[in-house]
Amino acid sequence: MRWTLCSALILTAAISFAAAQAATITVGLEGCDYVSIQGAVEEANPGDTISVQSGTFRENVVVDKTLILRGTDSGSGKPIVDGKGVGSAIILSADRITLEGIVVKNSGFGKAGIEIKSDNNRIRNNLVTDNKWYGISLSDSDDNVITGNVV
């Protein structure tokens, strides 16, 4: 009887610990954890959610770990990732990333608004516009679900 109770307590603690590991990190022009999406990605742990608030983020974002990158309209529309006309605006290079609710624009010549180089990702409800070459590009990737985007 004691072993069963002890096992149950250890299992409950392990589940609680795992659930506590996933965090939500906010990105916005002011009043958030980060002002840069890439800075948030670099500091995030696999499984975290990065909530990007309204605003224009002039940067190229490389997501190299399993994360949820979610755009949030905080009053002035969906957040915008502007690739500055250089490279791909967003690159997904880890498996099982969710990218949703973001406007992606201004990638460089020969590059994509969203470049996917990994598997089992969910790309949904984004606006991919005004890119110089590709809207969404997939290479060496399998089992990605791309739904509800306007490209």
N, C-alpha and C positions, 0 to 999 in steps of 0.2 A: 504494500500500500504506500509506503514512504517513497519508494522508487517511482511510482506512477505520478505522485504529486510533484516530486522533484523534476521529473521529465517534463511534465506539463508546464511548470514554471520556467524551465530553461527554454522550451519551445516558445512560450509566450514572450519571453524577453528577446529571443532572437527575431521573432516577427516584428516586435515593436522597434527594435534597433534598425532593422532593414527599412521599415516604413519611415523612421525618423531620418534616414540618410537622404532621401529625396527632398530637395529644397526648391523654393521658387525664388528666382533672382529677378529683380526688376531693372530694366534699362529705360532711361528717358533723358530728356534734355536737362531736367532738374528734379530734385527730390526723390531720386531713385538710387538703387545700389550702384549702378554704373551709368556712364554717359556713352559708352561704346559697347556695341554688340560683341565685337571680337574680344574685348576685355572680359566681358561676362562669360563668354564661351571658354576662354583660357582658364578662368578660375572655377568654373562649374565642375561638378562631379557627374559621372555618368548617371543618368536617370533624372537629373534635375530638369526643371522647367525654367526657361528664360522668357519672361513676359516683357515684350518690347512695346512701349507706349508710343502714342502718336508723336510724329516728328520726322525729320529727314536725317538719316545717318549716312554720311558720305564716307563709305568704307567698303572694303572687300572682306567678306566674312567667310572663314574656313571653319566648318563644323567637323571636328575630328574625334568626336566622342558621341555616344548615344545620348541625345538630349531632345527635349521638346522646345522648339523655338516658335513662340506664339505671339502674333501681333495683336495688340489690344488698342481699340479706338478709345483713347482717353479724352476725347472731346473735339479733336480736329482731324478726324479720319484715320485710316489705317497707317501704321508706320511705313516709311519708305526707306529701302536700302538702295542707295545711289552708288553704283560701282565706279563713278568718276571717269568713265570712259576707258578704264584700264582693267584687263583681266575679266574673269567672271565675277559677278556681283556677290553670289553666294555659291560656295562649293560644299557639297556634302560628301565627306570621305570616310565616314564611319557608318556602320550598319544600324538600322532601327532608329533613324532620326525622324521626328515629326516636324514639318515646316508648314505653318498655317497662318493665314490672315495678314500677309505682308505684301506690299507693293515693291516689286523688284525691277529696277531699271538702270539704264546707262552702263551696260557692260561694254568691254572693249572689243575691238575688231577681231573677229575669229573666235570669240568667246561667247558664253551664255549668261543669261540672267541668272538661271539656276543650273549649275553643273552637278550632276549626280554620278559619283564614282564608287558607289557602294550598294548594298542589298537591303531589301525589306524596309524601305523608307515609306513614309506617308507624306505626300505633298498635296495639300488641299487648301482651297479657297484663297489662293493668292492671285494677284494681278501682276502679270509679267509683261512689261511694255517698254517700248522705246529702247530696245537693245540693238546693238549694231549688227549682230550676226544671228545667234540662236536665242530662242525664248527659254526652253528647257532642253538640256542635252543630257543624254544617258550614255555612259561608256563603261564597259566591264561591270555591268550591274544587272541584278536579277530581282524579280518579285517586288518591284516598287509599285505602289498604288498612287496614281496621280488623278485626283478628282476635284471637280468644282473650281478649277483654275480658269482664268481668262488670260490667254496668251496671244 
